[in-house]
Amino acid sequence: MTGRIATLGYLPALAATPALRLVAVADPAPDRRLALAAASGTAPSTHDGPEALIGAGGVEALIVAGPAESHLEHARLAAEARLACLVEKPPAPTLAAAR
């Protein structure tokens, strides 16, 4: 997902880390994903969700930065694809789901 934290936090952090490169962006809203892709300066591929992003291949890690309700599902997709994954907090909407 391509919200405020992605724009103000992740993009600058990725730009400041030469060993990392943004290669893909996923968000169900075309305007948000295209805006983040344009702001990145790296011409990443864009996708309507994590399934499509992972399915396209070419990624080694995933940042899960959507609504808390989607964190667990998206982290599971990354795990199933054997991708390294950074999950924003909270990892799930409830403590029980996080466990």
N, C-alpha and C positions, 0 to 999 in steps of 0.2 A: 504494500500500500504506500501511497506517495503523499503522505500528509506533511504537516509542518516540521515534525522531527526529522523526516527524511531530507527535506530541503535545507533546514537550518543546522542539522547535526551530522547526518550521515554523508551528505555530499561533500561538505568541507573536510570531514575526516578522511574520506576516501581520496580526495584530491591531494591531501597532505601526506598520504602514505604511498610512496612510489611502488611498493610491492603489490598494491591492490589496484584493481581496475573494475569499474562498474560496467558490466556487460549486458545486463538485462534489467528491466523494470516491469513490475506487474501491478495493476490496479484495475478494478472493474470500470472506473470512470475514465474514458479516453482522454478527456481534457487534462486530468491530473497526471496520468502517466506520460502523456506527451510533453507536458510542461516540465516535469522532472527530468525526462530524457534530454530535453533541450537545455535545461539549466546545467546538466552534468558536463557538457562539453565533450563527451566521449562517444556520442552516437550509439547508446545501448539499444538492443532490440526491445520492443515493447509487447506486453502480453496482457490479456484481460484477467489473469489470475495465476496463482502459483503452479497449478497443474500444467498450464500451457507453457509457462516459463521453464519449469523443470523438464517437461517433455521436449522442448526445443533443443535441450542439451547445451553444452558449452559453459555451464556454470560449475563452480567448485564449492560455493558456499551460498547460503541464503540468509538474509536479514529479515526476520519476521517483525514487521512494524505496523500491522493493521490493528483493527479493533481487538480488544482483549478476548472477545468471544471467538475470534478466529485463530488466536495464537496456537492453541493446542493442535488443531487440525492442520495448520500449515507447518508446524514443527514436525508432526508425524509424517507429512509428505516429504519433508527434507530428510528425515531419518530413513524412510523407506527407499529414498533415492541415494542413500549413503552420502549425503552432503553435510558438510559442517554447517552449523546453524546458530545464529545469534537470535535469541528471542527476547523482545522487549518485555519489561515487566508490566503488569503481572503476567506470568506464563499462562494463566487461565483465569476465567472469571471468578472461580471459587477455590478455596484451599483444597477441597476434596478433589476437584478436577486437576489441580496442579500436581497433587501427589500421584 
